[in-house]
Amino acid sequence: MNYAIIETSGKQLWIEEGRFYDLNYIPGEPGDLIKLNKILLVNNNNNIQIGHPCLKSITVRAKILRHVKGKKITVFKIKPKKNNKSKKGHRQKLTRLLIEKIAI
């Protein structure tokens, strides 16, 4: 089982080849190929490599499938004794990536 742990947009993610993941918005058109360079750990047939902090020689090739919106979050604020209330909604912009290759 081959997998890697990458860092993107301030989060660490366990990724595998052939699977898709929703990350924070990455500018680009659907069908574009991108490279992810911040690789923290790679497991290649039980041969584990750990970066300090990143592995320089390894890249992950991914394809942008589409841009989606995340789940709706309701933000409700109230100020006690002031009769002041505000209710807003938010949907995060996400990019769906298909991991094509972990190049070792």
Residue frames as qw, qx, qy, qz and C-alpha x, y, z in Angstrom:
[[0.000, 0.888, 0.460, 0.000, 0.00, 0.00, 0.00],
 [0.434, 0.172, 0.015, 0.884, 1.51, 3.29, -1.14],
 [0.150, -0.902, -0.400, -0.059, 0.53, 6.49, 0.58],
 [0.407, 0.272, -0.174, 0.854, 1.92, 9.89, 1.45],
 [0.237, -0.788, -0.447, 0.351, 1.23, 12.59, 4.01],
 [0.359, 0.436, 0.188, 0.803, 1.25, 16.07, 2.49],
 [0.121, -0.576, -0.392, 0.707, 0.75, 19.58, 3.78],
 [0.133, 0.382, 0.481, 0.778, -1.50, 21.91, 1.83],
 [0.252, -0.636, -0.212, -0.698, -3.34, 25.07, 2.87],
 [0.255, -0.521, 0.499, -0.644, -2.26, 24.68, 6.49],
 [0.870, -0.171, 0.259, -0.384, -3.58, 21.12, 6.84],
 [0.090, -0.400, 0.900, 0.149, -1.92, 17.71, 6.75],
 [0.822, 0.220, 0.008, -0.525, -3.58, 15.05, 4.63],
 [0.519, -0.182, 0.825, 0.128, -3.08, 11.30, 4.17],
 [0.610, 0.535, -0.178, -0.556, -3.35, 10.64, 0.41],
 [0.641, -0.054, 0.745, 0.176, -3.31, 7.56, -1.80],
 [0.040, 0.209, -0.628, -0.749, -3.06, 7.17, -5.58],
 [0.170, -0.269, -0.838, -0.443, -6.33, 6.94, -7.50],
 [0.183, -0.653, -0.678, 0.282, -8.48, 8.63, -4.84],
 [0.112, 0.635, 0.180, 0.743, -9.93, 12.12, -4.80],
 [0.387, -0.435, -0.502, 0.639, -9.86, 14.72, -2.02],
 [0.019, 0.896, 0.305, 0.322, -11.54, 18.07, -1.37],
 [0.539, -0.193, -0.201, 0.795, -9.03, 20.80, -0.47],
 [0.023, 0.761, 0.189, -0.620, -9.31, 24.55, -0.05],
 [0.592, 0.784, 0.155, -0.106, -9.75, 26.40, -3.35],
 [0.538, -0.314, 0.465, 0.629, -6.80, 26.09, -5.74],
 [0.406, 0.696, -0.076, -0.587, -6.94, 28.43, -8.74],
 [0.109, -0.246, 0.857, 0.440, -7.03, 26.56, -12.03],
 [0.663, 0.157, -0.263, -0.684, -9.39, 25.06, -14.56],
 [0.862, -0.082, 0.454, -0.210, -10.86, 21.55, -14.33],
 [0.899, 0.418, 0.021, 0.132, -8.47, 19.19, -16.13],
 [0.192, 0.839, -0.439, 0.259, -5.31, 21.11, -15.14],
 [0.866, -0.102, -0.385, 0.302, -2.43, 19.11, -13.66],
 [0.192, -0.880, 0.280, -0.331, -0.75, 20.45, -10.53],
 [0.680, 0.155, -0.609, 0.379, 2.21, 19.31, -8.45],
 [0.591, -0.781, -0.007, -0.201, 2.18, 19.19, -4.67],
 [0.529, 0.559, -0.503, 0.394, 5.67, 19.65, -3.25],
 [0.285, -0.538, 0.553, -0.569, 5.28, 19.66, 0.54],
 [0.852, -0.075, -0.499, -0.139, 5.58, 15.92, 1.18],
 [0.415, -0.688, 0.454, -0.386, 6.10, 15.08, 4.86],
 [0.523, -0.265, 0.805, -0.094, 6.12, 11.27, 4.73],
 [0.672, 0.341, -0.457, -0.473, 6.01, 8.55, 2.06],
 [0.657, -0.193, 0.717, -0.128, 5.34, 4.83, 2.46],
 [0.613, 0.488, -0.471, -0.406, 6.38, 2.83, -0.61],
 [0.864, 0.039, -0.498, -0.060, 5.90, -0.92, -0.03],
 [0.766, -0.613, -0.146, 0.129, 6.73, -0.58, 3.69],
 [0.602, 0.086, -0.063, 0.791, 9.80, 1.55, 2.90],
 [0.158, -0.920, -0.351, 0.077, 9.03, 4.67, 4.95],
 [0.465, 0.253, -0.038, 0.848, 10.78, 7.98, 4.25],
 [0.248, -0.846, -0.403, 0.247, 10.32, 10.89, 6.64],
 [0.388, 0.668, 0.034, 0.635, 11.20, 14.47, 5.70],
 [0.493, -0.536, -0.320, 0.606, 12.87, 17.03, 7.95],
 [0.492, 0.219, 0.543, -0.644, 10.51, 18.89, 7.42],
 [0.757, 0.501, 0.067, -0.413, 9.84, 17.99, 3.74],
 [0.733, -0.023, 0.574, 0.365, 11.09, 15.47, 1.20],
 [0.111, 0.671, -0.257, -0.687, 12.62, 17.44, -1.69],
 [0.013, -0.253, 0.829, 0.499, 12.96, 14.67, -4.29],
 [0.111, 0.366, 0.923, 0.028, 9.32, 13.50, -4.17],
 [0.286, 0.084, -0.072, -0.952, 6.33, 15.16, -5.81],
 [0.361, 0.383, 0.821, -0.220, 2.65, 14.31, -6.04],
 [0.090, -0.016, -0.511, -0.854, 0.89, 14.83, -9.37],
 [0.237, 0.463, 0.743, -0.421, -2.80, 15.67, -9.11],
 [0.037, 0.311, 0.591, 0.743, -5.55, 16.65, -11.53],
 [0.275, 0.153, 0.337, -0.888, -8.25, 19.23, -10.78],
 [0.119, 0.363, 0.910, 0.162, -11.60, 17.51, -11.28],
 [0.088, -0.720, -0.446, -0.524, -13.93, 20.38, -10.41],
 [0.024, 0.210, -0.404, 0.890, -14.63, 23.24, -8.02],
 [0.430, -0.531, -0.713, -0.155, -17.33, 22.65, -5.42],
 [0.258, -0.604, 0.227, -0.719, -18.80, 24.39, -2.39],
 [0.208, 0.065, -0.888, 0.405, -18.58, 22.89, 1.07],
 [0.288, -0.565, -0.771, 0.055, -21.33, 22.28, 3.57],
 [0.107, -0.742, -0.121, -0.651, -23.27, 25.33, 4.73],
 [0.441, -0.210, -0.585, 0.647, -22.26, 26.75, 8.10],
 [0.202, -0.843, -0.343, -0.362, -24.58, 29.07, 10.02],
 [0.388, 0.074, -0.398, 0.828, -22.91, 31.82, 12.06],
 [0.340, -0.779, -0.427, -0.310, -25.23, 33.26, 14.71],
 [0.356, 0.111, -0.417, 0.828, -24.06, 36.07, 16.99],
 [0.354, -0.788, -0.438, -0.248, -25.99, 37.66, 19.83],
 [0.212, 0.343, -0.410, 0.818, -25.08, 40.51, 22.16],
 [0.343, -0.524, -0.750, 0.210, -26.76, 40.13, 25.51],
 [0.152, -0.687, -0.409, 0.581, -28.85, 43.05, 26.85],
 [0.043, -0.395, 0.285, 0.872, -28.48, 44.99, 23.55],
 [0.670, 0.508, 0.442, -0.313, -31.17, 43.23, 21.46],
 [0.298, 0.713, -0.501, -0.391, -28.55, 42.81, 18.73],
 [0.797, -0.008, 0.604, 0.031, -28.58, 39.58, 16.69],
 [0.393, 0.628, -0.468, -0.482, -26.97, 38.62, 13.40],
 [0.814, 0.036, 0.580, -0.016, -27.33, 35.41, 11.42],
 [0.369, 0.691, -0.470, -0.407, -25.14, 34.69, 8.41],
 [0.960, 0.075, 0.270, 0.012, -24.37, 31.63, 6.35],
 [0.030, 0.750, -0.591, -0.296, -21.07, 30.60, 4.76],
 [0.964, 0.185, 0.191, 0.025, -20.04, 27.96, 2.21],
 [0.388, -0.636, 0.511, 0.428, -16.31, 27.38, 1.70],
 [0.681, 0.620, -0.288, -0.262, -14.98, 27.13, -1.86],
 [0.710, -0.350, 0.602, 0.102, -13.26, 23.77, -2.37],
 [0.474, 0.566, -0.567, -0.365, -11.31, 22.09, -5.16],
 [0.941, -0.073, 0.302, -0.132, -11.69, 18.37, -5.83],
 [0.152, 0.691, -0.680, -0.191, -8.31, 16.79, -6.72],
 [0.995, 0.069, -0.023, -0.070, -7.64, 13.33, -8.13],
 [0.378, -0.690, 0.591, 0.177, -4.25, 12.02, -7.03],
 [0.816, 0.494, -0.239, -0.181, -2.69, 10.47, -10.14],
 [0.831, 0.252, -0.360, 0.341, 0.88, 9.63, -9.13],
 [0.528, -0.817, 0.209, 0.099, 3.20, 9.78, -6.12],
 [0.703, 0.618, -0.283, 0.209, 6.52, 10.20, -7.92],
 [0.733, -0.632, 0.203, 0.152, 9.33, 8.67, -5.86]]
